[in-house]
Amino acid sequence: MEKNKRVFRLQQHTPLIHFQADQTGATLRSTEVKPKLDVALKAYFKSKRKSYNELLVGYHSKNRKPQHDAFNYRLIIRPRGEKWVESIPAKFPLFFGNMGNTFLEETKKLVFYPEIEFHIHCHFPEIIEAVENILPTFLLTENFGNRQSKGFGSFYLHPNDPLYQAPESTYHFEIKIKNGEDKLDDYEKLFTAIKWLYMAIRGGINLKSREKFEANGFTWQLSTFYCKSLLFTYAKSKGWQWEKKSIKKHFFPNGTPKEITGLEEQIHHYPEADILSFESGEAYLLKDLLGLSSSESWFSYKAKITKTHQKPKDRKSTRIKRFKSPVFFKPILNPEQDRFEVLITTRDIPKPMLGAKFFIRNVRDKSNSDLPLSTPKSFSLDEFFHFIFEAKDQNGQYLVDLRQHIAPQYHDQEEFLILDRIFSQIRTNLIQPAS
């Protein structure tokens, strides 16, 4: 092996969403990978209390200042094996990118290569050594391309690469597939499972049928499946009122007969639903801690809700417009290629998102003033995940029991069966922390 060159073998586990998928060699882009790897390298050198300025592009010994904030190495990425490309079907789980682009030539597609070569050319052995130390963890905690936090663009070290380490996570579950007989069907099954789990965790699931009925002078839609938000359940245990109750109370307290049902009508019709009735003096914006949604369509109310961050007075602070979910899914295809192991990890919520004040507006009805809501000043994702997956009551029963959490009439539905299987596997597979 050349002294100034290192080649790593990677295996691709899930497809990239790519807008140039039909081009030769369409795969990971070094322009996306290198900045992320550079951030990881800086964290590594800081943890070792080692200076790295001399390893940056344009460093001069005279002034000891680099010209750029990037490490001085070249990254070349080469795909290997047979390429698989597929157009993304309408309503493919967790993907919204081609909506409205039906007639554009460069719509995004799924692209997959079985192997990738990662070439690093560098004159600094310190950089190559650092990359070797961080690469397994780096690849385990990063995906690439669009919708990466939901599991698209998953790559990891090939089992035959010398640096390979078996991937592990506290929370993980498996999705069985058909051994590559129909890749698109396999991916749809995988991402459908991730979709239902993420929705159950964050905002809940309420699938409506087209069937309607009249009651108390109002028109109601039947639900084909309903799962109350696990985030709401956790918030209630903390004595917190979540934002959907606050928004309904502020903008939609009463409905319009035979058109829209307001909060009061919903409480009257579903008196046992704590998600409607629970109130607290501590009302927070919570869903957005799992990924900021600055614009939402509330179809049942024919409304569009926007959230605008109030920029702090500190000049160095900036207005928060985007914030990707700190809940991260890493699918790993097993060697037999008959199942995915889906690892779930969490990332720290950036400090500016904690205690952040937002103004919520119903843009289609300006008769109401904006609703100010803030995120809590502290929020532990570790505590939240422990609550939904591990915590038990004094009788040894899980605090979150899906068979109690989801009404019995939905237990034969596919969505319930998927969620129930995921929770059972996560609890079976739990890795107990070392004492």
Residue pairs with C-beta under 8 A, 6 or more apart in sequence:
1 7
4 121
4 122
4 123
5 119
5 120
5 121
5 122
6 119
6 120
6 122
6 128
6 131
6 132
7 117
7 118
7 119
7 120
8 117
8 118
8 120
8 135
8 157
8 161
8 163
9 115
9 116
9 117
9 118
9 157
9 158
9 160
9 161
10 115
10 116
10 117
10 118
10 139
10 155
10 156
10 157
10 158
10 161
11 114
11 115
11 116
11 155
11 156
11 157
11 158
11 159
11 333
12 27
12 112
12 113
12 114
12 115
12 116
12 154
12 155
13 154
13 155
13 156
13 331
13 332
13 333
13 340
14 112
14 143
14 151
14 152
14 153
14 154
14 187
14 190
14 331
14 333
14 340
15 84
15 86
15 110
15 111
15 112
15 152
15 153
15 183
15 187
16 26
16 27
16 28
16 110
16 111
16 112
16 144
16 145
16 152
16 153
17 88
17 95
17 97
17 108
17 109
17 110
17 145
17 146
17 147
17 152
17 153
18 26
18 27
18 108
18 109
18 110
18 111
18 145
19 106
19 107
19 108
19 109
20 26
20 106
21 85
21 108
21 109
21 110
21 111
22 85
22 109
25 78
25 79
26 83
26 85
26 111
27 77
27 79
27 111
27 113
27 116
28 77
28 116
28 144
28 153
28 155
29 77
29 144
30 75
30 76
30 77
32 144
32 145
33 75
33 77
33 144
34 70
34 75
35 70
36 138
36 142
37 75
37 131
37 138
38 69
38 70
38 71
40 134
40 137
40 138
41 52
41 71
41 127
41 130
41 131
41 134
42 52
44 130
44 133
44 134
45 51
45 52
45 55
45 130
50 126
52 71
52 126
53 59
53 64
53 65
53 66
54 61
54 64
54 66
55 71
55 72
55 124
55 126
55 127
56 66
56 68
56 69
56 70
56 71
56 72
57 66
57 67
57 68
57 70
57 71
57 72
58 66
58 67
58 68
59 65
59 66
59 67
59 72
71 127
72 122
72 123
72 124
72 127
73 120
73 121
73 122
73 124
73 127
73 128
74 119
74 120
74 121
74 122
75 118
75 119
75 120
76 119
76 121
77 116
77 117
77 118
77 119
78 116
78 117
78 119
79 113
79 115
79 116
79 117
80 113
80 114
80 115
80 116
80 117
81 113
81 114
81 115
82 113
82 114
83 111
83 112
83 113
84 110
84 111
84 112
84 113
84 183
85 109
85 110
85 111
85 112
86 109
86 110
86 183
86 184
87 107
87 109
87 110
88 95
88 97
88 98
88 107
88 108
88 109
88 110
89 184
89 188
92 188
92 191
93 188
93 191
93 192
93 194
93 195
94 147
94 150
94 151
94 152
94 191
94 194
94 195
95 146
95 147
95 152
95 191
97 107
97 108
97 146
98 107
98 108
101 107
108 146
110 184
110 187
112 183
115 158
116 155
120 127
120 128
120 131
122 128
132 163
135 157
135 163
136 157
136 163
136 164
136 165
139 155
139 156
139 157
140 156
140 167
140 330
140 343
141 328
141 330
141 345
141 347
142 148
143 149
143 151
143 152
143 153
143 154
143 155
143 328
143 330
144 153
144 155
145 152
145 153
146 152
146 153
147 153
149 291
149 324
149 325
149 327
149 328
149 329
150 191
150 194
150 195
150 198
150 325
150 329
151 190
151 191
151 194
151 329
151 330
151 331
151 342
152 191
154 330
154 331
154 332
156 167
156 330
156 332
157 163
157 164
157 165
158 164
159 335
167 330
167 332
167 341
167 343
168 343
168 431
169 330
169 343
169 344
169 345
169 431
170 430
170 431
170 433
171 343
171 344
171 345
171 385
171 389
171 426
171 429
171 430
172 341
172 342
172 343
172 344
172 425
172 426
172 429
173 193
173 341
173 342
173 344
173 421
173 422
173 425
173 426
173 429
174 339
174 340
174 341
174 342
174 425
175 189
175 190
175 193
175 331
175 339
175 340
175 342
176 338
176 339
177 185
177 186
177 189
177 190
177 337
177 338
177 339
177 340
178 185
178 186
178 338
179 336
179 337
179 338
180 186
180 337
190 331
190 340
190 342
192 418
193 342
193 418
193 422
194 329
194 331
194 342
196 205
196 415
196 418
196 419
197 418
197 419
197 422
198 325
198 327
198 329
199 205
199 227
200 227
200 229
200 230
200 419
201 229
201 230
201 231
201 290
201 327
201 388
202 229
202 231
202 287
202 290
202 291
202 327
203 229
203 231
203 244
203 287
204 226
204 227
204 228
204 229
204 230
204 232
204 275
205 225
205 226
205 227
205 415
206 223
206 225
206 226
206 227
207 223
207 224
207 225
207 226
207 415
208 221
208 222
208 223
208 224
209 221
209 222
209 223
209 224
210 221
211 221
211 222
212 219
212 220
212 221
212 222
213 219
213 220
213 222
214 220
214 258
215 269
216 265
216 268
216 269
217 257
217 258
218 255
218 257
218 258
218 261
218 265
218 269
219 258
219 259
219 261
220 261
220 269
221 300
224 413
225 410
225 413
225 415
225 416
226 406
226 407
226 410
227 405
227 406
227 410
227 415
227 416
227 419
228 275
228 405
228 406
229 242
229 275
229 287
230 388
230 400
230 405
231 242
231 286
231 287
231 290
231 384
232 242
232 244
232 275
233 388
233 400
233 405
234 384
234 387
234 388
235 241
235 242
235 284
235 286
236 242
236 274
236 278
237 387
237 399
239 280
239 282
240 280
240 282
240 283
240 284
240 286
240 376
241 278
241 279
241 280
241 281
241 282
241 283
241 284
242 283
242 284
242 286
242 287
243 283
243 284
243 285
243 286
243 287
243 288
243 360
243 373
244 275
244 287
245 263
245 275
245 276
245 278
245 279
245 283
246 283
246 371
246 373
247 305
247 360
247 371
248 262
248 263
248 266
248 276
249 263
250 360
250 368
250 371
251 301
251 303
251 305
251 362
251 365
251 368
251 371
252 260
252 262
252 263
252 301
252 303
253 262
253 263
253 264
254 262
254 263
254 264
254 265
255 261
255 262
255 264
255 265
260 300
260 301
260 302
261 269
261 300
263 276
266 273
266 276
267 273
267 276
267 277
270 276
271 277
283 373
284 373
284 374
284 375
284 376
285 307
285 356
285 358
285 360
285 373
285 374
285 375
286 375
286 376
286 379
287 293
288 307
288 323
288 353
288 358
288 375
289 326
289 349
289 353
289 375
289 376
289 379
290 325
290 326
290 327
291 323
291 324
291 325
291 326
291 327
292 307
292 320
292 321
292 322
292 323
292 353
293 307
294 306
294 307
294 308
294 321
294 322
295 304
295 305
295 306
295 307
296 304
296 305
296 306
297 303
297 304
297 305
298 304
298 305
302 364
303 362
303 364
303 365
304 362
304 363
304 364
305 360
305 361
305 362
305 363
306 360
306 361
306 363
307 358
307 359
307 360
307 361
308 319
308 358
308 359
308 361
309 319
309 320
309 321
309 356
309 357
309 358
310 356
310 357
310 358
310 359
310 372
311 317
311 318
311 319
312 352
317 352
320 352
320 353
320 356
323 350
323 353
326 346
326 347
326 348
326 349
326 381
327 344
327 346
327 381
328 344
328 345
328 346
328 347
329 342
329 343
329 344
330 342
330 343
330 344
330 345
331 340
331 341
331 342
331 343
332 340
332 341
332 342
332 343
333 339
333 340
334 340
334 341
344 385
344 426
346 381
346 382
346 385
348 381
349 379
349 381
353 375
354 375
354 376
354 377
354 378
354 379
355 374
355 375
355 376
355 377
356 374
356 375
357 372
357 373
357 374
358 372
358 373
358 374
358 375
359 370
359 371
359 372
360 370
360 371
360 372
360 373
361 370
361 371
362 368
387 399
387 400
388 399
388 400
389 400
389 423
389 426
389 427
389 430
390 398
390 427
390 430
391 398
391 399
391 400
392 398
392 399
393 399
398 427
400 423
402 416
402 419
402 420
402 423
403 411
403 420
406 416
406 419
410 416
